[in-house]
Amino acid sequence: MIWAYPVRCLVGLLLLLAACNSDVPVPASVEFSADQVRLTITRTATNPFLSRHDLRLTLLGPGGCSIEVALFPNTGYASRRNLYQAGAGLLYVVGQFDARVIDPLHCTITLAEFRTLDRYVTFIGSFDENEQERWTYFPANQRPELPFEKR
C-alpha cells in the first residue's frame, strides 16, 4: 500500500507532461520546384498548457533568396494561414489577423492590409493543424479553403 501513492503521483505527472505543448519549433513547408520557391511556416509553442504559438515565415527563392519574418502570433486557435497565388508571380499568406505579400523574384515579404489584396486569387493550400493537432501543410487538393472564424 505504501507504493500506491508514489505510483499515482508518477502516473499523474506523466499525464500532465503528455498534455503539455512542446517548445520545439515545428516547421511545415511547401515547395514550388518550377519556380525554385520554398515557403516554410515554423510554429513554436509559447505556453505549455494553452494554444499559444509564435509563427515565423521563411522564403527560400531563386538566386539564393532567403528571408524570414515573424507572423502575428497564435493567441488561441488562430494559427492557420491560407496560401494564395496572386497575379505577377506574387503569393499571399493570409491569417485571421494578418496578411503577407510574398514576391519571390524580388525576395521580399511585406505586411499588407486586407483591403489592398487582390480579390482574384487562387487558393493553393493552407498551413494548419491536422487531426492529431500536428502542424502541417495541406494542398488545395487535400483540403478545401476554410473561412476564418469570427471570435
Disulfide bonds with the S-S distance in Angstrom:
Cys65-Cys107 2.11
